[in-house]
Amino acid sequence: MISGKEVALQRKLKIEPIEGSYNSYAVNEKEKRDWSGSVYLACVAAIIAIAFFS
């Protein structure tokens, strides 16, 4: 959904010095683990196990 309001997002950055350079840094976003696929798989496995054993 597109709205005219701006939303302030806070990003977690990881700043690392670049080897072999003077005062140069690499700025990367910290990666978060995506657990949604694992949670979905666990729910499907639980439903199949309940159906199988009942």
Sequence and secondary structure as in RCSB ss.txt:
>XXXX:A:sequence
MISGKEVALQRKLKIEPIEGSYNSYAVNEKEKRDWSGSVYLACVAAIIAIAFFS
>XXXX:A:secstr
   S        EEEEE TTSSS EEEEE      HHHHHHHHHHHHHHHHHH 
